[in-house]
Amino acid sequence: MSIELEKYGIKNSSAHYQLSPKELTERMVEIGQGEVTSSGAVNILTGEFTGRSPKDRFIVKDELTEETVWWDGNINIPFDSDKFDALYDKVVAHLSGKDIYVRDAFACADDRFKTKIRAITETPGANLFIYNMFIRPTAEELASFGDAEWTIINAPTFVADPETDGTRQHNFSILNFKRKIVLNGGTGYTGEMKKGIFSALNFILPVDKNTLPMHCSANSGENGDTAMFFGLSGTGKTTLSADKNRRLIGDDEHGWTDDNTVFNFEGGCYAKVINLSAEGEPEIYGAIKEGALLENVAYFEGTKEVDFENTEITENTRVSYPIDFIENIAEPSLGKNPKNIFFLSFDAYGVFPPIAKLNPNQAAYLFISGYTSKVAGTEAGVTEPQTTFSSCFGAPFMPLHPTKYAEMLSDKVEKTGVNVWLINTGWNGQKKRMSLKDTRAVINAALNGDLDNVEFKKDQFFGFEIPVAIDGVDAEKLNPATSFDSAEAYEANAKELADKFKKNFEKFSEYATPELLSGGPLI
C-alpha cells in the first residue's frame, strides 16, 4: 500500500509506509540516527530537547476552542489560526523532497472510541515510537483504514522563526482541533507526539463523549478489580502499574466511560529508565529488547551495554515498547469494576505519609490541586525536584478547566464507591526517597483489602487518614513526623506546604463549594 503525501502539501518525497520495527532500526543505523545496544533495543539521541517543552505548546484559537478551552495563559496558550496555516505550509515545504516515514495506527482500545491516527515523521526513530506507543492495526484493519481522523506532522529539523511564525522560540507543538492536526517542529523529543494526541482526547472525550480522560496508569487483579494510578511523569505510574501479580491495562493515558469501563488510549509503554535494574523493575527491564526504542542512554565504556545510572545526557532517559512486551497484560487493554485510585505525589517537603486514605471531598480537592514535584529531566530546565501543583495530575495536557474533569471524577467516585488513596513516592523528612519496596507494600495492602479493617490516625494538618500499621512496613515509616530531626521542623514544613495548597487553590475559589473546600488543609 502506498500513501500519497501531496494532499498534505508534501511534494517530491519518498513515503516509507508502515515499515516494520526491524526495517526502521536498519534505516536508523544506516543513516547514523541510531545504535543497536547489547540487548537488541535501538538507542537514539533526541538532540537539544530530552524532555517536553510545555511553554512551547499551543492550541489554535478558533470558533471550536474560543469558548471551551481554558485559556489560562500558562498551559493552554492560544495560537492564531492564520499563523498556523502559514507555519504548516512552511513545515510541509521543509519535508518535501525527503524520505518520509508514514504510519497508520489507532488511539483508544475501546472500539466505541477508537480513533484513526496518521503519523508523518521526518525520522525513522519517531516512526518506531509511533509503532510502539499507539495501537497497531491488523492487516484487515489497515486494508480498510481510509482517511485518518487526526494527523501528526513531526519535523524535528525544522526551525521556526518566532518573529514571523508566532512561536515563542524555534521549537513548537501545536494542536489544531478544526483541522485535526498535531504539528511538531524543532524538537526530537518523541514524547511530544503522544502528548499531542493525549491533549486532543482530553478535549474530545469529555466534550463529545461524556467520558473522563485520565493521566494515569491502570491494572487489574485476578478478581477483575481495576486500579488506577494518577501522577506526573517520574512519580511512578509506569513502575507501579507493572506488577507481575496484576494484568497491565496501560501505563499513562486512559478513559473512564459511563458504563465503568477503563480503557487504554495507547498500545505501548513509555518508561523512565534512570537507575533501572532487573531486580527493582523486572518487567520493564525485560521489555528492553529488539523492537524497543531507547532514548538518550549512555553505555559502559567500550561497550554497547546500557549504563542505566549514567546521567551525562539527561536524567530523563526513556524507553518505548509495545505493551505486549510486558508478559502479564489485559487483552484488549480494558478494565472493569474500578476499586482503587492512587494519587501519586512526589512530596519534596517530606510531610506526606507513604499512604493515606482520602474522603470524597479530599479526593476532589487533591485532584484539582494535583500536588507533586516535577522530577529531574522530564521537562526542559528541570534538574532537581521542583514542587508544583498540576491540576488533575496532568495540567500540561488538559485543555478544559480543571473543575470539568474534577466534577466527572467526583461523580464517578460517588457512584462506584471506589477507594481513593494518597501515595507519597517522594521524600521523607531526611530528603530520602521512599523505597520502591515500601511503596509496593502499602499499595498491595490497599489492593488486597488489608486496610479495610485497620486502625487509622487522622493527620493533624491535612485531615486524611493514615494507617497505624501495615504488615511488612516499619510502623515509624508510616508516620512522616518521625523522619524529621524535631517536631518543630516537621510542623514548619507541614504548615508551609498547607499554605502553598491554600494559595494555589485561590484561583479556583469562584468554583469551590463549601464541601470541596472542606477537603483542603485543616490549618
Sequence and secondary structure as in RCSB ss.txt:
>XXXX:A:sequence
MSIELEKYGIKNSSAHYQLSPKELTERMVEIGQGEVTSSGAVNILTGEFTGRSPKDRFIVKDELTEETVWWDGNI
NIPFDSDKFDALYDKVVAHLSGKDIYVRDAFACADDRFKTKIRAITETPGANLFIYNMFIRPTAEELASFGDAEW
TIINAPTFVADPETDGTRQHNFSILNFKRKIVLNGGTGYTGEMKKGIFSALNFILPVDKNTLPMHCSANSGENGD
TAMFFGLSGTGKTTLSADKNRRLIGDDEHGWTDDNTVFNFEGGCYAKVINLSAEGEPEIYGAIKEGALLENVAYF
EGTKEVDFENTEITENTRVSYPIDFIENIAEPSLGKNPKNIFFLSFDAYGVFPPIAKLNPNQAAYLFISGYTSKV
AGTEAGVTEPQTTFSSCFGAPFMPLHPTKYAEMLSDKVEKTGVNVWLINTGWNGQKKRMSLKDTRAVINAALNGD
LDNVEFKKDQFFGFEIPVAIDGVDAEKLNPATSFDSAEAYEANAKELADKFKKNFEKFSEYATPELLSGGPLI
>XXXX:A:secstr
     GGGT  S EEEES  HHHHHHHHHHTTS EE TTS EEE  TT SSB GGGEEEEESTTTTTTS   SSS
SEEEEHHHHHHHHHHHHHHHTTSEEEEEEEEE SSTTT EEEEEEESSHHHHHHHHHHSB   HHHHHT  S SE
EEEEETT    HHHH  SSS EEEEETTTTEEEEES   THHHHHHHHHHHHHHHHHHS  EEEEEEEEE TT  
EEEEE  TTSSHHHHH  TTSEEEESSEEEE TTS EEES SEEEEE TT  TTT HHHHHH STT EEES EE 
TTSS EETT  SS S  EEEEEGGGSSSB SSSEE SEEEEEEEE  TTS S SEEEE HHHHHHHHHH EEEE 
TTSBTT  S EEEE GGG GGG  S HHHHHHHHHHHHHHH  EEEEEE SB TTS B  HHHHHHHHHHHHTTT
TTTS EEE TTT  EEES BTTB HHHHSGGGGSSSHHHHHHHHHHHHHHHHHHHGGGGGG  HHHHTTS   
